[in-house]
């Protein structure tokens, strides 16, 4: 199932909450809610907004980091990574 940037986590959905949140956050980054090299909301803020625990939020963010969508800066937060476009990947 696909999740959009304005969706909420559904407790009765077949996908685990962290996976739902990761897809929602990915959609928000893709939509441009957070620009490259800018911080996303804190784990606490995301946990409160989506009604999830911090470990669940942390797991969703880790999934995004594993895919190169975000990166963590120790003591500063989590930031949106620069996304390579198809043109830059092709060497243009």
N, C-alpha and C positions, 0 to 999 in steps of 0.2 A: 504494500500500500504506500502511496506517495503522500507526503505531508507538505503543506504549503506554509509560507511565512506567517500567516495569520492563524494557523491551527493551534489547538491546545492538545496537551497530552491526554489521551483517553485511557483510563484505567482498565476498561474492559476490552481493549483492542488486543489482537493476537501478538503484536510486536511488544517487546519489553519497553518500559518507559524511557530508558536511556536511549534506545534506538529511535524512538519517536522524536525525542528532543533533539538528537543529533540531526535528523532530517529537517526538522523545523528550523534549527539554527543555520543549517546549510542553505536552506531556501532564503533565509533572511540575508545571509551574506551575498548570495547570488543576486537578490533583488537590490542590493546596495544599501541596506540599512546601516551597515558598518563598512567604512572605507578601508582599503588596504593600509596596514601599519597603524591602525587605530584600535583601541581596546574595545572588546565586547563587554557587556555588563559582567559584574563579578559573579562568582559562584553563588554567593548569598542572594544577590538580586535575582538571578535566574531561578534559584530554588524557590524563592518567595513568589515570583511571578507565575511559575508553572505548577506550584504546589507539590514540589518534589523535594527529596532530601539532597543535601550537598553531595554525598557519595554518588548518587544517581546523576547529578549534574556533572560532577567531575568525570564520570565514566563517559558521558556524552561528549564532553570537550576533548577527552583523550582520543575518542574515536575520530573526531574531526582533525586533531593534531596528527594522528597516524596517517590520515589521508592528505596531509599537507595544506589543509584549509586554514588552520590557525597555528600559532606558536606561542609558547609561554615565555615570559620574561620574569625571572625570579624576583620576587618582591614587588613587581609592578602590575602583573595581570596577564591576561591572554589577549593576543592581538590577531587581527586578520592578516593572513599571509598574502603576498603579492600573487595574483593568479596569472599563470601563463596563458596567453591567448593562442588560438590555433596558428595565427600568423607568426608569433614569436617562436613558437615551437618548431615551425617549419623553416626558421632561419631567415625570415624576411625582415 
